[in-house]
Every structure is written in structure tokens, then in C-alpha cells.
Amino acid sequence: MPATDRHDAAPAGATPNHHIPAELLLDYAAGSLAESWSLVVACHLTLCPHCRRELAALEQLGGRLLEQGEARPMQPGAFAAIAARLGPQEPVNDRIRPAGDGRLPAPLHDYIAGGVDHIPWRWSGTGLKACSLPVRKARGGMATLLRVAPGAGLPLHTHGGDEMTLVLSGGYTDERGAFRRGDVEVADGGIKHRPVAMPGEPCICLAVTDAPLRFRGRLGWLLNHWARLSS
């Protein structure tokens, strides 16, 4: 989808056009994703019927494979040892909760006390506010809520690792296309882009990275230094 697509808002109730990659959805079904990445997937699932169907199919396939496997007796205490290594688990069906208050998906309510109107935003640049979420960091990464004013944008950047961004309200465009509520964009070190919020309402996104961003341009060194201090 070209970056010059129309900037008008998606119709109310429209389903996302950009989805969770199959490999990440499989890892989510298996319970092997880090907390921050699982949070993005869980939030997207509340907004995307397509990915909910894909997840259900993966779970059914996993159940069939288990049924076809050869049964072998377990050693005494084996189940308790596995449970101790996994830690507390929640059923998959409980993770796919309703879409929340219409702006923040329900899984985010565990991280933001009081909802969207009580997010402790901090200034992060012209037209840009951010709020770091209290998740366990994976390989130096972090989970952040971003609020971008209409017409404003993030600085041009690449990535030191992987990044996944979920649009919660409003929308943005970059060199890869147009992204609206429920859409997910996955980027890696080979992607260079500058997301710009669409006209109308502010764009609120949930972004997860496993390494600091690498900013380009004349202010790149200063922004990279700030990113290292903030990570």
C-alpha cells in the first residue's frame, strides 16, 4: 500500500488491514513470547476477528498434534517441575478480552490505572508524548504508548532490533503504507521510516522494541543518546 493513500479515517467498526505475522501468532499460541510482545498481540486480537480465527486454528492444530503423539509415562514429579518452570499461566480464552472502553483494549487496563484519560504522558518532542509501560524488558527493549499530534511525526529512524507498533486510535502513514486503528506494523533493522500522524485526531499507538531505535538526520546523535538513556 503506497504511502500516498488517502488520509481519511477508517469507517467505524472497520477491521484491521495489517495483521500479526503468522510466526508471532504461533509463538503467542505456544506461550513463548515475551510479556511486551504478548501484550501487543493480545491487544490486536481484541480488535481483529481475522487474527482471532487464525489463533483458534493454530490452537486446534496444536491440540490435534498432541492427540496424535505417542503417549509415554511421565517420571514422578515431572509435571510439578514443568509447572514451576512455566510459572503462573492464564487460559488463552481469558487473554482475548473485549475491546475495553473503546479507546484502550482491555489487556492494557492492567498497565494503565484509570484508563486513557489518566495516562501519565511525558513530552518527547514537538507534537509527541510518550508513556513507558511497566513490563519486563526483553533484550534491552521496552513497551511504550505514543501520542502523536495530527500532522506531527516521529524522527526518521531505523531499528537496532525488531519493532512492532499497534494503532489504538487515529492513524499514521509512513514509507510502507497507511495504518489505522487495529493495524500492526512490524519493522526490523532493514526498515527506515518516519511515521506521520494523519489529520484529525491524535494517533495513539502501542510500540514494542527489543533494542533502541537508531535515529537519522542532523539531530540523530542527540536523539540516539537520549534513547540510550531512556531504555
C-alpha positions, 0 to 999 in steps of 0.5 A: 500500500503506497504511502500516498493513500488517502488520509481519511479515517477508517469507517467505524467498526472497520477491521484491521488491514495489517495483521500479526505475522503468522510466526508471532501468532504461533509463538503467542499460541505456544506461550513463548513470547515475551510479556511486551510482545504478548501484550501487543498481540493480545491487544490486536486480537481484541480488535481483529476477528481475522487474527482471532480465527487464525489463533483458534486454528493454530490452537486446534492444530496444536491440540490435534498434534498432541492427540496424535503423539505417542503417549509415554509415562511421565517420571514422578514429579515431572509435571510439578517441575514443568509447572514451576518452570512455566510459572503462573499461566492464564487460559488463552480464552481469558487473554482475548478480552473485549475491546475495553472502553473503546479507546484502550483494549482491555489487556492494557487496563492492567498497565494503565490505572484509570484508563486513557484519560489518566495516562501519565504522558511525558513530552518527547518532542514537538507534537509527541508524548510518550508513556513507558509501560511497566513490563519486563524488558526483553533484550534491552527493549521496552513497551511504550504508548505514543501520542502523536499530534495530527500532522506531527511525526516521529524522527526518521529512524531505523531499528537496532532490533525488531519493532512492532507498533499497534494503532489504538486510535487515529492513524499514521502513514509512513514509507510502507503504507497507511495504518489505522486503528487495529493495524500492526506494523512490524519493522526490523533493522532493514526498515527506515521510516518516519511515521506521520500522524494523519489529520484529525485526531491524535494517533495513539499507538502501542510500540514494542522494541527489543533494542533502541531505535537508531535515529537519522538526520542532523539531530540523530546523535542527540536523539540516539543518546537520549534513547540510550538513556531512556531504555 
